Amino acid sequence: MPGNGPNLAFSADYLKGQRGLSGRPEYPTPHSRKQSEMYSYALSAKAMGIDSETFFNDAETKNKDPDRGVNSTITVRKFGEDISTSIKAGKWGTINYGVAFRWDQAESSRFASKDEQSKSVFATDSISFDGLPISFSFGLRGTVYSEFDNTLNPEAKMSYKKGKWSVSLSYSRTNNVPSFYQRYDKTSTKEPNPGLKMETADNFSLSFFTEVSPRLSCGASVFYNRITGRITYVLGDDGIGRYENFGEVTYKGGDISLNWKIMEDLSLKTTYTYLEAINEDTGLWMVAKPRHRVYADLTCVPIEDLSVILNLKYESRQYTRSDNKDSVPGRAIGNIRLEYHPARLAGRFGAPEFFGEIKNIANKAYRYGDGWLAPPRTWILGVNYRF
């Protein structure tokens, strides 16, 4: 709304998909079919210093496979509301606080309707000091669940920034509630596990960033995550698995990033990540977690309004089973994307943006880290219209 009136934004999305599911190469499912239909709505509002975020999703998924006797339908509905505001507390900085509500419902051809709710209260405080390059932030979130244990999650961050250099040290505790799909959905390759429990993680990180020049910036970080009850898909010997909780899992490693504007119309963004992902109960490596990962984007603007992005993704060998008996080799996959947004076509109601993409340019046959077959060379054409 113009002036100082309320600020409102509404979006609606619809997605319908029909596809076949091939299964793993060693356990093929040639007659498996999946149909999905989803409606999604979101409303953002800001007025009188209060922010409101509201969403509602309604999704139906059908799985059929006559070879394995699967004929399952599940409908999942989700509603959420977040309300927040802030207050200035003088030397104690700015305090942001609010409440959140979540409602989830699932219906299936195999069970009656199930409802779950959660209610949260949260607050964060950011403090900086005049004349000092140090700042602090603290946060706390308490959540009451209808079906899981209640949680109290703290977070803290200390930052140092001077000139073109910055360093930050952070800690947070997070939770991951298992989805209805993980607990109740049945497919050709997945059995339900209603007994799944919540996943809890303590996350530590130390990050560094510097701007070497207007054309070159880089950063590095190290992290350590300790996860209790890690939710992971475990494959059985018959090709059918289910999601299970692991006792304790640790992720530790680091990453290095580089942003380089090579020329006025040519730039490079790249990230390298080193990771150790270990199940502490068994000493084995976690599924679909590569030790080395590299992402690189080379962007060229040959003419005005046209961008060409060359993308490279490399991931080293990954285990496909939690017992580490099988793995997939490392692979490097190249993609290319073109984006064209002609200024001359812009009008009073917006402007179109045309795009095209080729994924897996070399048409390489490979499997994802969890063992599923990846698509061959894929061509995508489309248009976005921005109002």
Summary of the structure (lengths in Angstrom):
residues: 387
radius of gyration: 24.0
end to end distance: 15.3
largest distance: 70.8
contacts: 1098
relative contact order: 0.08
helix: 4%
strand: 69%
